[in-house]
Structure formats: structure tokens, C-alpha cells
Amino acid sequence: MNHTFLSTLLLAGMSCGMPCLAQWEEYPPAPPALPSTPANEFAIQIFHTLAETQPGNFIFSPMGLNAVLGILQQGARGTTAMALSELPLGQPASLSAMCPTEANALFIADTLTLKSGTDVDAVYRVPFETDTAAAVKDINNWSATQTLGLIPAIVTQNDINSLTRMVATCAIYLNEKWLYPFKKNQTQENILFTMSDGSLTTVNMMYSRNEYRYAEGEDWQAVALPYDTMGRSGEPGYFIGILPLGNVRDFARTLTPDKYQRILTALTIYGEQETIVRLPRFEMNPGTISLAPALQACGLGNIFTPQADFSGFTNEAIYMSNILQRCYVKTDEEGTEAAAVTAAIGICWAAAPSPVRPREINFNRPFIWIIGDLNSTAPPYFMGLFEQP
């Protein structure tokens, strides 16, 4: 079957609005996956737990979590250091052409003696013990400043108290334009979108027909929409949309690092081909979530107990009461704006833990999305599950 006839056949099959695997039998099988990177393996582990526990839409920043855990590694000693070192965090081996702004900081109690050797962008002394409200305000002002107001707050007074000794933070802000912008006059309003429970709602559906990296497998379709990183050094950046043919939650639960890598490999190897993309214009701001349960499920429970050893930071006995993250993303005809702030809260061991809280791809039902590189060993900047507009 020649390529042109295959494209026509696939487009005809999609026009009925229902995926039909029989029509894609001639599509080349997915190639063997390139080796999965440690950072991607860790990202998928956390994504699994969030898919099980977070209802509705959620966003997660693997890069932000990776950065905060990297700060904690600097002060970890003993079994805590061993537990952190066993996580497949990984380090970027290649430069990304995307240009997010990243910042990290350590907020410490104004009475705490911080040992030398901690490598962060900034250290701020705040009055955790005497003026909790002022400390919360300082942290949230930093969050808002670093994300241009998209993440106006990351902690509340329920998260911080007089026993808080340190908060390690990372902020990421990204604003990238599409290489091939969607034309606003081709965006259709009130297009039906089928949610996971089978109920219908409507979305504003963007449309593009262009040369995109496209691939498909036995239970998925995927497309990589490039950002305009031309002229910059490093790996090009993409919005990678993965459209399961079945239930998105079931797919997310069974998405292994190997399968995720096979999808990226297929998008890389098959190259660009004429593809019709229909993608909802969407904005997601689901609020702050706790990453502690997901990290505990990955074997990092030690840092959330009084047995944690962060004596590389200070002689005071500290453990993490929580690791919080809040993300925002907006995708429209021009590009993507996204932000994330991650905060690890360290408290005195005497404190009780805080409560834990042409080809055609038509995204007219729940889907998974990633913002990152195809070939880099770095973790994705963002991952999300879009389930309900």
C-alpha cells in the first residue's frame, strides 16, 4: 500500500469520528524503543500514582520535582541520602532549545544555622517561628514573581507553622510559540468532546493541517507539535499529545516507561508527514497538590519521617512534612504558556506531620500531554491529563 493511499484511507476512517484499528493495519509497527532515561522512568512512576489518585484534570512538573529533590540531596546524609540517590532522577545530558526560566531558592528560619556548601540561587531568612503569616507571604511573593503571577501562591498557613525550619522551592516559567501557529479563523466553537464517563460537553477546537511528527500503536495515536525554537541550540521542543483509543485512565495506569519511550521513539523515527490535528484550546489551573504520597509509593518514605537525616543543611533535626506542587498551563492558537512551583517543607522532628493533600488526530476525548524533548535525557517540563474541559 503506497503512502498517499494510506493517508487517504486513514483520513477517511477518522472522518466517521471513531478510531478503527483495522484501517491502520498497514501502518508500520512501532520500532523498538530507545533506552528509557532514568528521568523519564521517574516521571512515569509519579504520573502513575497521580492518575490513580487525582480526579479530573491534573498537571505535574517532573522537572520541578527533580530540581527540588536535587536541592534536598545536597543536605541529605546516611540512609536519607541513599534513598534519594536511588531515585532515577537523572541529569540532562543534552541542552533543550526551549527557553523556560528556572529559579530555585531556600527559605530558612531566621534562627537556623545553615551549613556551607548549599548550592541554590538564593537563600532567604524568614520568621517561621515568630510571624508565620509573614513567612507565608514571602514564599508566595517569590512564587508569583518567578512565574509572572501565574502561580500566585504555593503555601498556606496550614502548611507552615512555628516548627517549620526550611522550604526548598523551584519555579519554572515557559512561554513558547508554535512553529506552525493554529489559525484563529479555523478554530471551531462548541465542538462535542466526550468525557471519560461518556457524557458530552463542548470545546473550542483548534485546527491545523501541516507536516508534523505522527505515529500510532495498537492502542494509541500521538503527534508532536513543534515550538518555534529554530536558531537556538539544543533539542527542539514539542507539545506531545497522546490520544488513547480506550479509556484514558486505564491507559495512564498501564503506561510503562518502556511504552512511553516507544511512543517517543516512533515519533522520532517516523519523521514528519502531512497530518490534520484538532486540539482543544484549553487552560488548566487545578491548584496545589501534594506529591508526598507518590514519592512514598516510589520508596521515598524516609524523608517524611523523623528518621530522615538532613544534617548536611543544619545540625537541627529536620524532616519533610510535605512536598507541594502547583502548575498552570494555557494552550491556544499561538503557543503554550506554563508555570510550576514546587516546595519541599522541612520541619523540626518534634512536629506532627501536616495532613497530605492528512494523518488525523482528533483530541475530542480525554488525552495525555507532555511538554519536553524527544531525544533529551532530561525529564519533561510538564505532563498532564486532560479529561474534562
N, C-alpha and C positions, 0 to 999 in steps of 0.2 A: 504494500500500500504506500503510495507516494505521500510526501509531507503535505502537499497542498490539499489532497483529497482527505487526509487525516484531519487537518484543521477544519475543513468544511464539515466533516462528519461530526466532530466534537462540538462545533458551534451549533449545528442542528440539534444535537442531543441536549445541549444546555438550554435551548430556546423553549423547551417544554417546562423549564423551571424545576425539573427533578434530575438529580445525578443518576446516571445509569452506567454502571461499571462495564457492562457488555459492550458499550460503544467505544470503550477505551482499550480494548484488548490488544490493539496493535501498538499502543504507546510503549516505548522501551521500559523494561523493568528498572526499578531504582538501582543505581550502581552500588557496589559495596561501599560502605561508609568509610570515610577517612577516620583516623583515630579520634575518638572523642576527647576533648580537652578537659582537664580537671575542673576548670572554672565552669564549663558548661554542665558537667556532671553535678556539681554542687547546686547550680541554678535550677536544674530539673528536679533535684531532690526537694528543694524548698517549694518549688512550684506545685509538686505533687500534693504536699501537705496543705497548701493554701487552697488547691482545688477541692480538697476534701472538707475543709473547714470554713471557707469564706463564701457566704451566699452572694448570689448576684455577680455584678461586675467587680473585678478586683485588679489591682496593679501592684507590681513588685519590682524593685530595682536591685537585681543581682549585683551590679557594680557598686551601688551604695552600701549594701550589706558587706560586700567584700572589703571595701575601704575601712568600714568601722571595725570589723573583725581584725583587720590588719593593724589598726591602732591598738586594740586590746592585746594582740600578740606581743607588742613591744614591752608591755608591762607584766605579761604572764610569766609565771615560773612554775617549776615542778610539774605535777600532773595536769594542771590547767594549761600550761604551755604545750604539753604533749597532746592534749585533746585538741587544742587549736591547730597545732601543726599537722594533725592527722586529717583535718578537713581538706578536701580537694579545692582549695581556694584558687591556686594558680596565680601567675603573674603575666601581664600582657607581654607577648614575645614580638608583637608587631604593632606598629603605630596605626591608629584609626584615623581616617581622613575626616571623620566627623569632629566638630569643634564644640563639644559641651564645655561649660565652665564647671570646674570642680573645686571644692574647698572643704577643708576639714578643720576642726577645732576641738580643743579640750577645755571644758568648763570645770573648774575645780573649786572646792570650798575655800574661802579666803583664809582659813586657818590651816589648810592642808600643806604639808611639806612635800613637794613634788621632786622626786629624784631626777638627776640629769639624764639626758640621753633619749628623751621622748621626742620623736620627730613628727610634729604636726605643724600646720600652717600658723596657728595661733593658740595661745593659752590665755584664758580669761579667768580671773578670780571673781567669784560671785558669792553673795551672802546666803548660802543654803541654810545655815544654822539660825541666823537672826532675822532674815527677811526673805522667806520663800517666794513671796509674790514678786519681789524684785528680781530674784534669780530666774524665775519662770519667764518674766518679761524679757530679760537679757537674752536668754536662749531663743525665744520666739522672734525677737527682733533680728537676731542673726539669721535665723531661718528665712524670714521674709526678705531680708536684704539680699541674701545669696541666691534666692530664686525669683527675684523681681516681683515679689508679692504673691506668687502662685502658691507657696506653702507658708501661709501667714503664722502658723503655729504648729509645733510638733509635740510639746509637752503641756500638761495642765498641772494644777496644784494637787491633783490626785496622784500624779506620777512623781512629784518632787516633795520631799519633806526635810525636816531638820537633820535627818540622818543621811541624806544624800551627800556624797563626797565628791563625785565626779560624773560628768556626762560627756561621752565621746560622740562627736557628730560628724556627719559627712553630708554635703549638699551638692546636688547635680542639677544644672540647668541646661537644656538643649533646645535650640530653635533652628531647624533645618528646613530648607525649601526643597520641593520636589525637583528632580532633573526634568521631569515631564509633568508640569502642573495640570491638574484637572481643570477643565474649562467650566466656569461657573454657569454658563448658559446651558450646559448639558447636565447639570445636577437636577434630578427629578425629585419633587416633593411628594410626601405621602405614599411612598412605596412600601408594600407589605413586607414585614420582617417576622419570621416565625421564631418564637422563643422556645426554650428547652421544653417547656411543659406543653407545647403545641398551640398555645394561644398566639394570636396575631396582634401586632402593633404596626406603626408606620415609622419610616425613617426618611431623611433626605439622602438620596443615593447618588453619589458621585459616579461619573462615567469616564473611562479612558480607553482608547484603543491605540496601542503602541508596542514597541519592541521591549518586552520585559523577560526577565528570567522566570520561567514557569516549569513546574514539574508536578507529577501526580503519582500516587501509590495506590495500593489496593483499598485503602480507607481514608485517603486524604487528597486534597489538591493544595498547592502552595504557589505563591508568587512573591517575588522580591521587587519592591518598588524603590528605585534608587533615589537617594537625595543628591542634590547638586553639589558634589564635592570635587568637581573637576578642577584641576590646577593645584589641588592640595596633595601633599604626600601622605601615603598610608593606604590602608584598606578602605575601599569605598563603603559608605554607609547605606543601609537599606531599612525599610519597613517591610518585615517579612510577615505575610498573612498566611496562616494555615487554616484551611477550611475542612474540618472533619466531615465525612459522608454520613456519620451517625451522630449520636449524642455527644456534645462537646465535653461534658463532664466525664463520661466514660473514656473518651479519647485522652483527656488530660491525665486521668488516673493511670492510664497504661502507656503514657508517653515516656519511654525509657531514654536515657542519654544516647544509646546506640540508635534508636529510631529517630530521635531529634537530629543526630549527626547525619543519618542517611538523608533526611529531608534537605539539610544544608548542602550536603554533597551533591544531591540531584540538581538543586538549583544552581550550583557552581558548574557542574559538568555539562548539563544540557544546554546552557547558554541562553541567549536571548532569542525569542520568537514572537511573532505577532500575537498579541493577547488582548482580549477585552476584559477589563477589570471594572466591576461595580463594587464600590466600597462605601459604607455609610459615612457621612460626615458626623464625627462624634466627639464628645468631650466627657472625660471621666475624672471625677474628683471624689473618690469614695471615702475619704477620711483616713484617720490614723489606725493602723493595725499593729498588733503585737506579733513579732517574729519569734518570740521565745518558744512557743510550742513546736514550731517547725524545726528550730535549732535543737531542741531537746530530742526530737524524733531522729535527728541526724547524729545523735551521740554526743551532743554538747551540753548535756545537763549539768556538768560540773560547774560551769561558770555561774549558774543560777543558785548555787548553794553556798553556805558558809565555808565549805571546804575549798572554795576557789582560792587561788593564790595569784594575786596581782601585786606582789611585793616589789616588782620592778618599777612600779609607779611611786609607791609610798610604803612606809612601814606600817601604816594603818591597815587593819583587816577589812578588805573590801570584796564584795561580790556583786554580780549584776542582778538588779531586781527586775529588769525588763530590757528588751531591745525593741524600739518602736520604729515604724517607718510610715511615712505619708507620701503619696505620689499624686501627680496630676498629669494628664495628657489631653491635648486637643489636636485633632487631625481634621484638616479642611482642604479646600481646593489648592491652597498654596504650599502646604507642608505640614510639619509637626512641631508643636511646642510642648515640651515635657519638663517636669521637675520632680525631684525626690529629695527628701531629707530623712536620714537615718540617725537614731540616737540610742546609744547604749548607756543605761543609767546604773552607776555604781553606788552602793550604799554600804554603811557600816554593817558588819556581820551581825550585830545585835538587833538589827531591824527585821521585822517580819516582811516577807516578800509582798510586793504590791500585787493586786489582782491582775491576771493576764487577760487582756482583751484583743476575535480570530481564533486562540485558545480563549476560554472564557472562564472566569471565576467570579461568582456572584455571591457576595457576602450577605445574603438575605436571611441568614440564620446565625446562631452563635458561632464564634470563631476565636482562635488564639492569635495573639500578635506579639511580635518581638521587635525591638529596635536595637540593632547591633551590626556586626560584620559577619560575612560568610566564612572567611578564612582565618580570622584572628583567633589567637588562643585566649583572648580576653573574654570575660563574661559579658553577656548582653547588658546594655544600659538599662533597658526596661523589658518586662514581659507582662502580658495581660490576657485576661479572658473577657471578651465582650459578649454578654449573654442577654442583656435587656437594654434597649435604648432608654 
